C-alpha cells in the first residue's frame, strides 16, 4: 500500500469519527481529516 493510499484511509477514518458523538477536547476531527486528505491529495507534489 502506498503512503498516499494510507493517508486517504486515515482521512476517511477521521471523517467517520468526526460524525460520531465523541467528545473531543480542543481537537476537531473533521479539520484533522481535511488536513490529512489534503496531504494525501498533494502527496505526489510534496515528494517530487
Secondary structure, 3 states (H helix, E strand, C coil): CCHHHHHHHHHHHHHHHHHCCCCCCCCCHHHHHHHHHHHHHCHHHHCC
